Amino acid sequence: MRPTTERPLIRCLATFLAIACFGFEIGIEAADGRRLPLIDKGESEMTPVLVRYYQSFIETRDADAFLQNVLARYTEGTLIRLLDSSETDARRAAVLSLGLVGGASANTPVGERMKDDDPVVRNFAENALWGIWSRADTPENNQELTTVRNLLSEEKLDEAMSRVNLLIDKAPRFAEAWNQRAIIHFSRGDWEKSAADCRKVIDLNPYHYGAISGMAQCHLRADQPKQAIEAFRMLVRIQPHNTAALDAIETLERQQRRP
């Protein structure tokens, strides 16, 4: 399950986050047409080239140029390394880039950025994870996941359920497939089954804040405040700056104390 809030800057890249499934190729052209070598581990963490690409994107909002530049110069491993940079813009740029091109290995390091001191890094990380999760399996299974999502958006729940069940049977460790089934159960008002699928998602991917939030909502609708509190606490462990979850815990605990 997924929250609906987005920042304007993140919306600028929404299309790329939904469809980018790129690899890295030596010698690919940058946005200016130059053919550049990949950046290696020797790049300075204080002034990475990636920061210039990011700052240009902030000024121009040219997401395509930003993506081309990243693909031309960076490997996933280097982008992951830059997540720990002391320079805020480097972390922002690295998270944004991994949301476009990162694979399953980026899940944990990007998930950890939801704890970052910088709110922009945190927002980028939350949105980047959806891109990473959507391409966490084989290209064929990723495409089937897209089909299931499209069916859900068209409210064709029966067909979406049939296809996602087949996908889960085929790829039982594909966490996002379980998450889509949780959404279908939730849409049907089956809180127990939805919560069970959310728990499976979390077992496979502890950083799946959408599934944790969904599980909390299931428990609230099933009038299970204690379980909802535990879910919100789980959410705060990976998103310590999540004020909505903190407020929910405080409200539910206060209600529990009433005679």
ABEGO torsion letter per residue (X at the ends): XBBABBBAAAAAAAAAAAABBBBBBBGBBBAAGBBBBBBBAABBAABBAAAAAAAAAAAAGBAAAAAAAAAAABBAAAAAAAAABABAAAAAAAAAAAAAABBAAAAAAAAAAAABABAAAAAAAAAAAAAAAAAABBAAAAAAAAAAAAAAAAGBAAAAAAAAAAAAAABAABAAAAAAAAAAAAAAGBAAAAAAAAAAAAAABAABAAAAAAAAAAAAAAGBAAAAAAAAAAAAAABAABAAAAAAAAAAAAAAABX
